[in-house]
Amino acid sequence: MHTRSTKLRCNHAYIDGANLDKGTSALGWRVDYQKFYRFLQERYGVRRAYIFMGYISKYDQIYSRMRDAGFLVRFKDTIITEGSQIKGNCDADLVLTAVRDAYESIFDAAVIVTSDGDFASLVAYFREKDRLEMVISPNQRCSKLITRQSVPLAYMNRVREQVSG
């Protein structure tokens, strides 16, 4: 679990990009992706970090900053809902990538960055396999489906000074 030494660890981070952006912006700040990647490396031994999100061309500069910081950015085509909301629907891609990587044993433990209860079963899976390093919630409103699992949980606002732009 999260008490292991991170010096020689090879952990992977799986980040719900829309949840990260919405969660921190709701608190009035933005993530500096360079600082955030360094934070994940130093604090949790992350060697590979994926960000999953819907692709919107007007954000190409932000995507470039993410890649330049070291993130592996994975896109999904977006759709516009009846309420004119843009949706990327990346949840299945994040879960599939994380479980595939675990099956192939290419990392020691996972860091999941989300507050979305849709990922509760992924969190439970990694906890059961003793391969969950940490769940990082972008804001204080993390789903009860995650919090009631008694998993290692951190909140982004507690490290805002270290990871904000």
N, C-alpha and C positions, 0 to 999 in steps of 0.2 A: 504494500500500500504506500501511501505518501511519506512514510517515515524512512524509506530506503534512501541510501546515499545516491545522489544524482551524478557523482563524478564520472563513473564508468557506465552509466545507464544509456540505453538507446530507446527513449520513449518517443511516441508520436502524438501529435496534437491533431484533433479533428474539430474544426471550428465551424459553427453555424454562423456564417457571415452576416446574414440579415439580422439575426438575433443579437449578435455582437454590436452591430451598428445601431440598431434601434434601442438596445438596452442602455448603452453608454450615452447616446445622444439624448435620451429621455432624462438622463441625470445631468445634462448640460455640458458634456465634454465629448471629445473625440479621441480615438486611439491613435497613437503614433506607432505605426506598424514596425518600424525599426526597433523602437524601444520594447514593444510587445514581444517581438521575436526573441530579442536578447533576454528578456524576462523569462520566457518559456524555457530557453536553453539553460539559463543559470539556476532558476528555481526548481524546475521539474525535469531536467535532463533531456529536454526535447531535442531530437536530431532531425526530425522531419515534421513539418506543420502544414496541414492542408486547410484551406479556407474554401467552403462551398457556398455558392451564391448564384442568383439569377444574373444573367448578363444584361447590362444596360449600357449602351455605347457612350453615353455622356459621362460615365465614370471611368473611362479608360485610363486617365491619369492616376486615379486612386489605385486601380488594378496594377498599374506599372509600379507604383510605390510598394505595394504588397509583394510583388515578385522581386523587386530590388532588395527588399528586406530579407528575403529568403523563403517566403511562403510559396507553397504550391497551390495556385489558384485554380479551382475547378468550377466551371460554369455550367449552368443549365439554361436552356432557352426560357424566356419569360412569357407569361401570358397576362392579359389584362382581364380581370374579373368583371362581373356585372357592376360592381361598385367602383369601377375604374381604379382598382388597386392592382399594382404590378406584383405578380407572384413568380418565384423561381422554382418552388417545389423541389428543393435539393435534399430533403431529409433522407430519401431512399438511397441516394448516391453516397451521402456521408456514411450511412449505416453499412452499405455494401462494401465500401472501401475499407472501413475500420475492421469489419469482420473478416474480409479477405486478407488483410494484412496480419491479423491475429492468427488466422488459419495457417498462413505461410510462415508464421513465427519470425517476422522481420522486425519486431520491436519487443521490448520488455513489458511496457505498460502504456496505457492510453491516458491522455489528458483530453477531456471532452469540454468544449467551451460552448455552453448554451444554458438557457433557463427554460427551454421548451420541453414540456412533458412528453412530447412525441419521442424523445430520446431515452425515456425511462427504461425501456427494455434493453437498449444497448448498454446503458449504465449498469443495469442489473447483470447482464451477461458478463461484462468485464469484471464486476465485483465478484461474481461466482467463480470465475476463472483466476482470481487473484491477479488481475492484469489491469486494474484501475488505479492510476496514480492520483488523479484529481478530477473533479468536476469544477469548472470555473463558470460562475453565473455572471453575465454582464450587468445584472442589476439585482436588487434585493427581492424582486418578485419571482424567484425561482419556483417552478412548478412543485406542488406538493408530491406529485408522482416521483420526483427525484429526491426531494428533501426527506421524505419519510423512509427512504431506503438506508439511512445511516451510512452514507458514503462520505469520503473526504470531500468537502465542499468549501470553495473560496469565492469571495465576491470581488469583482473588478474594482468597485469603488474604494475598497480598502488598499488598493495598490495604485490608485489613480495617479499619484505623483510620479511613480516609476514608469507608467505606460502611456500617459496622455501626451498629446501634441501641443 
